[in-house]
Amino acid sequence: MEPVQDRSKWGTLISCSLSCFVVWLDFAIVNTAIPAIEKDLSASMVQLQWVMNAFILAITILIITFGRLSDHIGRRMMNILGVSCFGLFSLLAGLAESPEWLIFCRLMQGAASAAIIPSALALISHAFPGKEKARAIGIWSGIGGLGMAAGPAVGGFLVSALSWRWIFYINVPFAIASAILSAMLAKESRQESGGQKIDLKGFFLFTAGLGALVLCLMHAPDWGWASEKTILLAIGALVFLIWFYFSEQHSLSPLIPFALLFNQGFLFPTLVMFGLVFVFTSDLFLIPLYLIQIRHQAAYQAGLMILSITACIALLSPYVGHLMAKISAKKLMIIGLSFFCISTILQAFFLADTSIFFVLASLILLGIGWGIARTPATTTAIASAPHHFAGTATGVLWSVQNAGGALSIAIILTIFRKIFETGSDPNAFMSGYQLAMWILSAITLATILTIALIYETPT
């Protein structure tokens, strides 16, 4: 029989991986149900957009605050609350009879996810010491990758065989199992705060500033970057975030310890994650359009092609955690980013009749790059933060990478809006696709050079 300590840490890994699996599954599964939701609930295009955006908006705005809160009240408690709320609002989303109620439930799912992710990663970081930490985070990342990989296929099956409502109902048993396992096996950890209170002023300023910034990025392609609404939101975001920064300098218990951001061991891996998510989000947005609209593949065929990306992530992530005992995090991040760069360069040469094997090889390289780079970047960033700020560090890391995803989509949509102003012919699409891939290649290369020339792995 395993010692209680070992049972506790592996129970923590299982429960936290399960909670993040269901978050990634939900994130990847919803796209498949959009046409069915539109028909059943008579939803407008704007409402359908918010079915997706509400989740992203909530998780991006709240993840730092909930990460800080988990350090304060206890990471296990925050994880159980988060996964319980996620299960509840998944059930209510499945029961939705109006687009407005579904959007509200998606907003609450995003808020619950903002509680789950930082608390889960902080619990794993606390449970596994030293070199075991990288392996555990690799397993956690791989299981999350399985959720992302399974999402489109599971969603397509559920929508076809049952109803779009089951893409939400399926979350409930996973949420219940995760909450029970966490309550039974995970060991509580928290910051010894000495009675300090949460910085409510900082919370409201940060929420207002980041919320305005994310909304600006989401709507700028539709409104226009020079439109009055975009400019007002951008100015509002800047004012609130600057106010937040100066307010935090005088706070006894700051929401974000800014010393963390100037810690090289945290800053550079976070920049790597920003670059990875920036490139990955844009690529996953454009690849299905290329496969379906240009190559005229069926949706299930495109899904199988994309599965090659997520399968590589799921298979590689646990192994890379083990590999970190032999190869430095810096080298692994550079290797992973290099695969990303090669993939985007190859995609810049895609044509309508490009060999399917060339396309598949390019997508596999993208999955390999993410699978190699993400675990060392995440592990190094979290390990570089003081233990009592583990939840906060996770929140900052995820907030930065989500901002990278929002920015990348805003830029890509702007590129394609200009291209399609005169019509959506295949040549126009391929011109935009190739331009986007060259931009993504340049961003990846800049990230590689920054890490190679400036960053030194903490000893």
C-alpha positions in Angstrom: 0.0 0.0 0.0 1.3 3.4 -0.9 2.1 5.9 1.8 -0.6 8.5 2.5 1.7 11.2 1.2 2.1 9.5 -2.2 -1.6 8.7 -2.4 -2.3 12.3 -1.6 0.0 13.7 -4.3 -1.2 11.3 -7.0 -4.8 11.9 -6.0 -4.1 15.6 -6.3 -2.7 15.1 -9.8 -5.7 13.0 -10.9 -8.3 15.3 -9.6 -6.6 18.5 -10.9 -6.0 16.9 -14.3 -9.6 15.8 -14.5 -10.9 19.3 -13.7 -8.6 20.9 -16.4 -9.5 18.1 -18.8 -13.2 19.1 -18.6 -12.3 22.8 -19.1 -10.3 22.1 -22.3 -13.0 19.6 -23.5 -15.7 22.3 -23.1 -13.5 24.9 -24.7 -13.0 22.7 -27.8 -16.4 21.1 -28.0 -18.7 24.2 -28.3 -17.7 25.1 -31.9 -19.3 21.9 -33.2 -22.7 22.8 -31.8 -22.9 26.4 -33.0 -25.2 25.6 -36.1 -27.5 23.5 -33.9 -27.7 26.2 -31.2 -28.5 28.8 -33.9 -31.4 26.7 -35.2 -32.8 25.5 -31.8 -32.6 28.8 -29.9 -33.1 31.2 -33.0 -29.8 32.9 -32.0 -28.4 35.8 -34.0 -24.8 35.9 -35.2 -23.9 38.4 -32.5 -25.4 36.1 -29.8 -23.6 33.1 -31.2 -20.3 35.1 -31.1 -21.0 35.8 -27.4 -21.6 32.1 -26.7 -17.9 31.8 -27.5 -16.6 35.2 -26.3 -18.3 35.2 -22.9 -16.3 32.2 -21.7 -13.0 33.7 -23.0 -13.8 37.1 -21.5 -14.6 35.8 -18.0 -11.6 33.5 -17.8 -9.1 36.2 -19.0 -10.4 38.9 -16.7 -10.8 36.8 -13.5 -8.0 34.2 -13.6 -5.4 36.5 -11.9 -7.8 37.5 -9.2 -9.0 34.0 -8.5 -5.4 32.8 -8.6 -4.6 35.4 -5.9 -7.7 34.4 -4.0 -6.8 30.7 -4.1 -3.4 31.6 -2.4 -5.4 33.4 0.3 -8.4 31.1 1.1 -6.8 27.8 0.1 -6.2 26.2 -3.3 -8.1 23.0 -2.7 -11.1 24.9 -1.5 -10.9 27.2 -4.6 -10.6 24.2 -6.9 -13.6 22.4 -5.4 -15.7 25.6 -5.6 -14.6 26.2 -9.2 -15.3 22.7 -10.5 -18.6 22.5 -8.6 -19.7 25.8 -10.2 -18.5 24.6 -13.6 -20.6 21.4 -13.3 -23.7 23.4 -12.1 -23.5 25.9 -15.0 -22.8 23.2 -17.5 -26.1 21.6 -16.4 -27.9 24.9 -16.6 -26.4 25.7 -20.0 -27.8 22.4 -21.3 -31.2 23.4 -20.0 -31.1 26.8 -21.6 -34.2 27.9 -23.5 -32.9 31.3 -24.7 -29.6 32.6 -26.1 -29.3 35.1 -23.3 -29.4 32.4 -20.6 -26.9 30.3 -22.5 -24.5 33.3 -22.8 -24.9 33.9 -19.0 -24.1 30.3 -18.3 -21.0 30.4 -20.6 -19.9 33.5 -18.7 -20.2 31.6 -15.4 -18.4 28.6 -16.9 -15.5 30.9 -17.8 -15.5 32.4 -14.3 -15.4 28.8 -12.8 -12.6 27.9 -15.2 -10.7 31.0 -13.9 -10.9 29.4 -10.4 -10.0 25.9 -11.6 -6.9 26.4 -13.6 -4.6 28.4 -11.2 -5.7 26.4 -8.1 -5.1 23.1 -9.9 -1.6 24.0 -11.1 -0.7 25.5 -7.7 -1.9 22.3 -6.0 0.2 20.1 -8.3 3.2 22.4 -7.9 2.9 22.1 -4.1 2.3 18.3 -4.1 5.3 17.4 -6.3 8.8 18.5 -5.1 11.9 19.1 -7.2 12.3 17.2 -10.5 8.9 15.4 -10.0 7.2 18.7 -10.6 8.1 18.9 -14.3 6.9 15.4 -14.9 3.6 16.0 -13.0 2.9 19.2 -14.9 3.7 17.3 -18.1 1.1 14.7 -17.3 -1.4 17.5 -16.4 -0.7 19.2 -19.7 -1.0 16.0 -21.6 -4.4 15.2 -20.1 -5.6 18.7 -20.9 -4.4 18.1 -24.5 -6.5 15.0 -24.6 -9.5 17.1 -23.7 -8.8 19.5 -26.5 -8.2 16.6 -28.9 -11.4 14.9 -28.0 -13.6 18.0 -28.0 -14.4 18.3 -31.8 -15.0 14.5 -32.3 -17.0 14.1 -29.1 -19.0 17.2 -29.9 -19.8 16.1 -33.4 -21.0 12.7 -32.2 -23.1 14.2 -29.4 -24.8 16.8 -31.6 -25.5 14.2 -34.3 -26.6 11.4 -32.1 -28.3 13.2 -29.3 -28.5 17.0 -29.1 -26.3 20.1 -28.7 -27.4 20.1 -25.0 -25.3 17.1 -24.4 -22.0 19.0 -25.1 -22.8 20.6 -21.7 -24.3 17.7 -19.9 -21.2 15.6 -20.5 -19.2 18.0 -18.3 -21.3 17.2 -15.2 -20.0 13.7 -14.2 -16.4 14.8 -14.8 -17.0 17.8 -12.5 -18.6 15.7 -9.8 -15.7 13.1 -9.9 -13.1 15.8 -9.8 -14.7 17.6 -6.8 -15.0 14.3 -4.8 -11.4 13.3 -5.6 -10.1 16.7 -4.6 -12.0 16.7 -1.4 -10.9 13.2 -0.4 -7.2 13.2 -1.6 -5.8 16.6 -2.3 -3.9 18.3 0.5 -4.8 21.9 1.2 -2.2 24.7 0.7 -2.4 28.4 1.1 -0.4 31.6 1.6 0.4 32.4 5.3 -1.1 35.8 4.9 -0.9 37.0 8.4 -4.4 38.4 8.3 -3.9 40.5 5.1 -7.1 41.1 3.1 -7.7 40.9 -0.6 -7.0 44.1 -2.4 -10.6 45.0 -3.5 -9.7 48.3 -5.1 -7.0 46.6 -7.2 -9.5 43.9 -8.2 -12.0 46.4 -9.5 -9.4 48.5 -11.3 -7.7 45.5 -12.9 -11.1 44.0 -13.9 -12.2 47.2 -15.5 -8.9 47.7 -17.3 -8.4 44.2 -18.6 -12.1 43.8 -19.4 -12.0 47.0 -21.6 -8.8 45.7 -23.3 -10.2 42.3 -24.1 -13.5 43.8 -25.4 -11.5 46.2 -27.5 -9.5 43.3 -29.1 -12.6 41.3 -29.6 -14.6 44.0 -31.4 -11.9 46.1 -33.1 -12.0 44.0 -36.4 -15.8 44.6 -36.7 -15.8 48.2 -35.4 -12.6 49.3 -37.1 -9.4 50.1 -35.2 -9.9 53.8 -35.7 -13.6 53.8 -34.7 -14.8 55.9 -31.8 -15.8 52.9 -29.7 -12.5 51.1 -30.2 -10.5 54.2 -29.2 -12.7 54.9 -26.2 -12.3 51.3 -25.0 -8.5 51.4 -25.6 -8.2 54.7 -23.6 -10.3 53.3 -20.8 -8.2 50.2 -20.6 -5.0 52.2 -20.5 -6.3 54.6 -17.8 -7.6 51.8 -15.5 -4.4 49.7 -15.9 -2.1 52.6 -15.2 -4.3 53.5 -12.2 -4.1 49.9 -11.1 -0.3 49.8 -11.3 0.2 52.9 -9.1 -2.5 51.7 -6.7 -0.7 48.4 -6.2 2.5 50.2 -5.2 0.8 51.3 -2.0 -1.2 48.2 -1.3 -0.3 46.0 1.7 -1.6 42.9 -0.1 -1.3 43.6 -3.8 -3.4 41.7 -6.3 -0.3 41.2 -8.5 3.2 41.3 -6.9 5.0 43.3 -9.6 8.3 42.0 -8.4 7.2 38.6 -9.9 6.9 40.2 -13.4 10.5 41.4 -13.2 11.8 38.0 -12.2 13.6 36.7 -15.2 12.7 33.1 -14.4 9.1 34.0 -14.6 9.1 36.7 -17.2 10.7 34.9 -20.1 8.8 31.6 -19.9 5.6 33.8 -19.7 6.7 35.6 -22.9 7.2 32.1 -24.5 3.7 31.2 -23.6 2.4 34.5 -25.0 4.2 33.7 -28.3 3.0 30.1 -28.4 -0.7 31.0 -27.7 -0.5 33.9 -30.2 0.6 31.6 -33.0 -1.4 28.5 -32.0 -4.7 30.4 -31.7 -4.4 32.0 -35.1 -3.3 28.8 -36.7 -6.2 26.8 -35.2 -8.6 29.5 -36.4 -7.3 29.5 -40.0 -6.5 25.8 -40.6 -10.2 24.6 -40.5 -11.1 27.4 -43.0 -8.3 26.3 -45.3 -9.3 22.6 -45.1 -13.0 23.1 -45.6 -13.3 26.2 -47.8 -10.3 25.8 -50.0 -9.7 22.0 -50.0 -13.4 21.3 -49.7 -13.0 18.7 -47.0 -15.9 17.5 -45.0 -16.1 18.8 -41.4 -15.2 15.3 -40.0 -12.1 15.1 -42.3 -10.9 18.5 -41.2 -11.4 17.4 -37.6 -9.3 14.3 -38.1 -6.5 16.5 -39.6 -6.6 18.8 -36.6 -6.6 15.8 -34.4 -3.0 15.2 -35.6 -2.0 18.4 -33.8 -3.7 17.7 -30.5 -2.7 14.1 -30.5 1.0 15.1 -30.7 0.4 17.5 -27.7 -1.2 14.8 -25.6 1.4 12.2 -26.4 4.5 14.5 -26.0 3.6 16.6 -22.9 4.1 13.8 -20.2 7.4 12.7 -21.8 8.8 16.2 -22.0 8.2 16.6 -18.3 10.4 13.6 -17.7 12.9 14.9 -20.3 13.5 18.1 -18.3 15.7 16.1 -15.9 18.2 15.7 -18.8 17.7 18.8 -21.0 17.4 22.4 -19.8 14.1 24.2 -20.0 15.7 26.9 -22.2 16.8 24.3 -24.8 13.4 22.6 -24.8 11.6 25.9 -25.3 13.9 26.8 -28.2 13.4 23.4 -29.8 9.6 23.6 -29.4 9.5 27.1 -30.8 11.7 26.0 -33.7 9.2 23.3 -34.7 6.5 26.1 -34.5 8.5 28.3 -36.8 9.2 25.5 -39.3 5.5 24.7 -39.3 4.3 28.2 -40.0 6.9 28.7 -42.7 5.7 25.5 -44.5 2.1 26.7 -44.1 3.1 30.0 -45.9 3.6 27.9 -49.0 0.2 26.2 -48.9 -1.9 26.3 -52.1 -5.3 24.9 -52.9 -3.8 21.8 -54.4 -0.8 21.3 -52.0 -0.2 17.6 -51.2 -2.2 16.4 -48.3 0.9 14.8 -46.8 2.7 18.1 -46.9 -0.2 19.7 -45.1 -0.4 16.9 -42.5 3.4 17.1 -41.9 3.1 20.8 -41.2 0.3 20.3 -38.7 2.2 17.5 -36.9 5.2 19.8 -36.6 2.9 22.4 -35.0 1.6 19.8 -32.4 5.2 18.7 -31.7 6.3 22.3 -31.1 3.5 22.9 -28.6 4.0 19.6 -26.9 7.8 20.3 -26.4 7.7 24.0 -25.5 4.6 24.3 -23.2 5.6 22.1 -20.3 9.1 23.6 -19.7 7.7 27.1 -20.1 4.9 26.5 -17.6 7.0 24.6 -15.1 9.8 27.1 -15.1 7.5 30.1 -14.7 5.6 28.5 -11.7 8.8 27.2 -10.1 10.3 30.6 -10.3 7.5 32.2 -8.2 7.6 32.1 -4.4 5.4 29.2 -3.1 2.9 31.5 -1.5 2.2 33.2 -4.8 1.8 29.9 -6.8 -1.9 30.6 -7.6 -1.2 34.2 -8.5 1.7 33.2 -10.8 -0.5 30.7 -12.6 -3.2 33.4 -13.0 -0.7 35.9 -14.4 0.7 33.3 -16.8 -2.7 32.3 -18.1 -4.0 35.9 -18.3 -1.0 36.9 -20.4 -1.3 33.9 -22.8 -5.1 34.5 -23.2 -4.4 38.1 -24.0 -2.0 36.8 -26.7 -4.8 34.7 -28.1 -7.2 37.6 -28.2 -4.7 39.9 -29.8 -3.8 37.3 -32.5 -7.4 36.7 -33.5 -8.0 40.5 -33.7 -5.0 40.9 -36.0 -6.0 37.9 -38.2 -9.6 39.0 -38.5 -8.4 42.5 -39.5 -6.2 41.0 -42.2 -9.0 38.9 -43.6 -11.6 41.6 -43.4 -9.5 43.8 -45.7 -8.8 40.9 -48.1 -12.5 40.0 -48.4 -13.8 43.5 -48.9 -13.8 42.9 -52.7 -15.0 39.3 -52.5 -14.2 36.0 -50.9 -12.5 34.1 -53.7 -9.9 31.3 -53.0 -7.0 33.4 -54.3 -7.8 36.2 -51.8 -8.1 33.7 -49.0 -4.7 32.1 -49.8 -3.1 35.5 -50.0 -4.3 36.3 -46.5 -3.4 32.8 -45.2 0.2 33.1 -46.5 0.6 36.7 -45.1 -0.7 35.5 -41.8 1.7 32.6 -41.7 4.7 34.9 -42.5 3.6 37.2 -39.6 3.4 34.2 -37.3 6.8 32.9 -38.4 8.3 36.3 -37.7 6.8 36.4 -34.2 8.0 32.9 -33.4 11.5 33.7 -34.7 11.6 36.9 -32.5 10.6 34.8 -29.5 13.3 32.2 -30.2 16.0 34.9 -30.5 14.8 36.6 -27.3 15.1 33.4 -25.3 18.4 32.3 -26.9 20.2 35.6 -26.5 18.8 37.0 -23.2 17.2 34.4 -21.1 19.2 32.3 -18.6 17.6 29.3 -17.1 17.5 29.7 -13.3 19.7 27.3 -11.4 
